[in-house]
């Protein structure tokens, strides 16, 4: 995880290493945004930051290791976006709807990153407690639990509910991240806006939680 790190205590050599590592990730992010996974190779990254491919391997021993870092950084941005939405306040109905929209909009704004963030998970690599992905789900669970305690949401297992809500929002996020013309490109749906679908979807989820 590339958590915020104070560089004050680092040696000059460690600062240079961190700077190069960040440059590699930034170059990879740029290539990935423009061309997707196929656009990234150690050779192209080396050319982008004027290093040798061998030097790149000193920081990331494989493309998979690099993608794991990019995935975690995406989840960090996603958490920040949801936190920003939550900080605007409101009751649990409003918070859930606003955070759900923030989640989906992040997927729409960074579609390649969103799809990559989940497609690279393997069976033995599910998010653990150090992962930003885990914190995203925990934040949702805490929000649902608070709603239950206030009597706003009905009695339920918040862990079950958070998984279900996440799966539902994720489904719409994947559609919007993967299909440029969804939903207006579908026959007979020319009048259907993305905003309308997001609003309906989040409202449907909240109705399922309502007391």
C-alpha positions in Angstrom: 0.0 0.0 0.0 1.3 3.5 -0.8 0.0 5.2 2.3 1.0 8.8 3.0 4.6 8.7 4.1 6.5 11.4 5.9 9.8 11.8 4.0 11.5 14.0 6.7 13.2 11.0 8.3 14.4 9.4 5.1 17.9 9.5 3.9 18.8 11.1 0.6 19.1 7.7 -1.0 15.7 6.6 0.3 14.1 9.8 -1.0 15.6 9.2 -4.4 14.3 5.7 -4.4 10.8 6.8 -3.4 10.9 9.5 -6.1 11.8 6.9 -8.8 9.1 4.5 -7.5 6.5 7.2 -7.7 7.6 8.1 -11.2 7.2 4.5 -12.3 3.7 4.4 -10.9 2.8 7.7 -12.4 4.1 6.6 -15.8 2.2 3.2 -15.5 -0.9 5.1 -14.5 -0.7 7.3 -17.6 -0.1 4.4 -20.0 -2.9 2.4 -18.4 -5.4 5.3 -18.6 -4.6 5.8 -22.3 -4.1 2.2 -23.5 -5.1 -0.3 -20.8 -3.1 -3.2 -19.5 -1.7 -4.1 -22.9 0.0 -0.6 -23.1 2.2 -1.4 -20.1 5.5 -3.1 -20.4 8.7 -2.7 -18.3 10.4 -1.5 -21.5 7.9 1.3 -22.1 7.9 2.3 -18.5 11.7 2.5 -18.6 11.5 4.7 -21.7 8.9 7.0 -20.1 11.1 7.8 -17.1 14.5 7.4 -18.8 15.6 4.3 -16.9 16.6 0.8 -18.0 14.2 -2.0 -17.7 16.5 -3.7 -15.3 16.3 -0.7 -13.0 12.5 -0.9 -13.0 12.7 -4.5 -11.8 14.5 -3.2 -8.7 11.3 -1.5 -7.6 8.7 -4.0 -9.0 9.7 -7.5 -9.7 6.8 -8.1 -12.0 3.9 -6.4 -13.8 1.6 -8.1 -11.3 3.4 -6.4 -8.4 3.0 -3.1 -10.2 -0.7 -3.6 -10.9 -1.2 -4.6 -7.2 0.1 -1.2 -6.2 -2.0 0.6 -8.8 -5.0 -1.3 -7.7 -4.4 -0.2 -4.1 -3.9 3.4 -5.1 -7.2 3.3 -7.0 -9.0 2.1 -3.9 -7.3 4.8 -1.9 -8.8 7.4 -4.3 -12.2 5.7 -4.1 -12.1 5.9 -0.3 -11.2 9.6 -0.4 -14.1 10.2 -2.7 -16.5 8.4 -0.5 -15.2 10.2 2.6 -15.7 13.5 0.9 -19.3 12.6 0.1 -19.9 11.4 3.7 -18.4 14.6 5.2 -21.2 16.6 3.7 -23.5 15.1 6.4 -27.1 14.1 6.4 -29.1 11.1 7.8 -28.2 7.6 6.8 -30.5 7.6 3.8 -28.8 10.6 2.3 -25.3 9.4 3.2 -25.8 6.0 1.6 -27.2 7.5 -1.5 -24.5 10.1 -1.8 -21.7 7.6 -1.1 -23.2 5.2 -3.6 -23.2 7.9 -6.3 -19.6 8.8 -5.4 -18.6 5.1 -5.8 -20.3 4.8 -9.2 -19.0 8.1 -10.5 -15.5 7.2 -9.5 -15.8 4.0 -11.6 -17.2 6.1 -14.5 -14.3 8.6 -14.3 -11.6 5.9 -14.1 -13.2 3.0 -15.9 -10.0 1.1 -16.8 -8.8 1.4 -13.2 -12.1 0.3 -11.8 -12.3 -2.9 -13.9 -8.6 -3.6 -13.3 -9.0 -3.2 -9.5 -11.4 -6.1 -9.3 -10.3 -8.3 -12.2 -6.8 -8.7 -10.7 -8.1 -10.2 -7.4 -7.4 -13.9 -7.1 -9.1 -16.4 -4.7 -6.2 -16.2 -2.3 -5.8 -12.5 -2.6 -9.1 -11.1 -1.2 -8.7 -7.7 0.6 -7.3 -7.9 4.1 -7.5 -5.4 7.0 -4.6 -3.4 5.5 -6.3 -2.9 2.2 -8.2 0.2 1.2 -10.7 -2.1 -0.4 -11.4 -3.5 3.1 -11.8 -0.1 4.5 -14.3 0.8 1.8 -16.5 -2.1 2.7 -16.0 -1.4 6.5 -17.1 2.2 6.0 -20.3 0.9 4.3 -20.9 -1.6 7.1 -20.5 1.1 9.8 -22.9 3.3 8.0 -25.6 0.6 7.9 -24.9 -0.3 11.5 -25.4 3.3 12.6 -28.7 3.4 10.7 -29.9 0.2 12.4 -29.0 1.6 15.8 -31.0 4.8 15.1 -34.0 2.8 13.9 -33.7 4.3 10.4 -32.8 0.9 8.9 -34.6 -2.3 9.8 -32.9 -5.0 11.9 -30.4 -7.0 9.9 -26.9 -8.3 10.0 -24.9 -5.3 8.9 -22.1 -7.6 7.5 -24.6 -9.4 5.3 -26.2 -6.1 4.2 -22.9 -4.4 3.4 -21.9 -7.3 1.2 -25.2 -7.2 -0.6 -25.2 -3.4 -1.1 -21.6 -3.5 -2.3 -22.4 -6.2 -4.8 -25.4 -4.3 -6.1 -23.5 -0.9 -6.5 -20.6 -2.8 -8.0 -22.8 -4.3 -10.6 -24.0 -1.0 -11.9 -20.5 0.5 -11.6 -19.1 -2.3 -13.8 -21.8 -1.8 -16.4 -21.1 2.0 -16.6 -17.3 1.5 -16.5 -17.4 -1.2 -19.2 -20.0 0.0 -21.7 -19.6 3.5 -22.9 -23.1 3.6 -24.4 -24.9 2.2 -21.3 -27.8 2.9 -20.9 -28.7 5.3 -23.7 -27.2 3.1 -26.4 -29.7 0.3 -25.8 -32.7 0.1 -28.1 -35.6 2.0 -26.7 -33.5 3.6 -23.9 -32.4 6.7 -25.7 -34.2 8.9 -23.1 -32.6 7.1 -20.1 -29.8 9.1 -18.5 -27.0 7.7 -16.4 -28.1 10.0 -13.6 -31.6 8.7 -13.6 -30.4 5.1 -13.4 -28.0 5.9 -10.5 -30.7 7.7 -8.6 -33.2 4.9 -9.1 -30.6 2.3 -8.2 -29.5 4.0 -5.0 -33.1 4.6 -4.0 -34.0 1.0 -4.6 -31.1 -0.1 -2.3 -32.1 2.3 0.5 -35.7 1.1 0.3 -34.4 -2.4 0.9 -32.7 -1.2 4.1 -35.5 1.0 5.3 -37.1 0.3 8.7 
